[in-house]
C-alpha cells in the first residue's frame, strides 16, 4: 500500500509539472499518460469498474465482459454466454470474483447479470418486461445495496433497487421527468452514489440539464438545475461525488465534441446548487472520477482527450488527446479508463 501511494504521488506530481509547463492550449508530450493494455477485443467498452491497481472489469458491445487480475497485463473474456447481441454499458465489481453487469436497450435488451466466480458462470437476475423502458446505469452503495436507473416512461424515470447484492431487484417509484428529459448511457456514470444512502441521477435532453438527489437510497428525490447546456444531444453525461456534499457534473454535446462550453459544474452542498469552474476541458467529456486518496484530484475523459484537475475541479489541464469513454479510480491509487476499439488504459 505504501509503495502504491508513493508511485501514484510521483505520477501525479510529474503530470502536474508537465501539463503546467506545456504551452497554453497544448497537450504535454512528456511525462505519464494513459498506458494502453492488450484487451484482445475491438468492442467499444463503455462499462468499467476498477477494484484495485491489479483488478478491473470492463464491459461493452457484443456481450463483452473483460476481467484482469494482473494490472492489465492480460485480460480474460468472461461475458455471459449467448449475449452477443447485448451491449453491456455498465458494470459494478466488488472484487476479483463478484460483479453485476447491465445491458441496455428497449424492452428485453435491458438485463442484469451477476457472477460470483470471476465470470465462469452468470445468473440473469433481471430482464426488463416493459417494451418502452430503457435502463442505462447501475451503482452500488455497498456490496448489498444498489440502484439501476432508466429513461422515463409515462413521465417517470425507471428505478430498480436491490438489497441482496443484485440477486433480486424491486422497482421503486421513480422521480418525475421533464418533457424530453432522459439519461445518457455513454459511460455508466448517469447514476452515482456516496456513502450509505446518497445517490445522484444525471440528465439531459430537455430545456435544462438536471441532477436529481436522493438521501434515502432512491425512495425520494429532489431535483436541481445545472449550468450545463441541454438539448437532444447535450446535458449531464456523468456525475461523481467525493462525499455526500462535494461533487461534479460533466458532459457537453456529443454531436459537437470539440465544444466544451457549459459542460462542467461543481457543487459543495450535495447538488442543491452548482457553480461553473474557472477553466474547463476543451470538449465534451463523458466520464469523470475522483482520485482514490488525493481528494482534490479529478480525471475526466471524452472523445477528444483526457484532463486532470488538482484543485477539486476549479482548473483543468489536458494531458492526453486520445478518445476514451469512461474512467474509474481505486482506493489504492489506481486510475483506469476504457473506450472505443477495445481500449483499456491505466494511468502510468
PyMOL commands that set and color helices and strands:
alter all, ss='L'
color gray80, all
select helices_A, chain A and resi 2-21+107-109+254-256+340-342
alter helices_A, ss='H'
color red, helices_A
select strands_A, chain A and resi 34-37+47-50+56-60+64-68+76-77+90-93+99-103+105-106+111-115+123-127+134-140+146-153+156-162+170-172+191-194+198-202+210-214+222-225+234-241+247-253+264-267+287-290+298-302+305-309+317-320+326-329+335-338+344-347
alter strands_A, ss='S'
color yellow, strands_A
deselect
rebuild
show_as cartoon
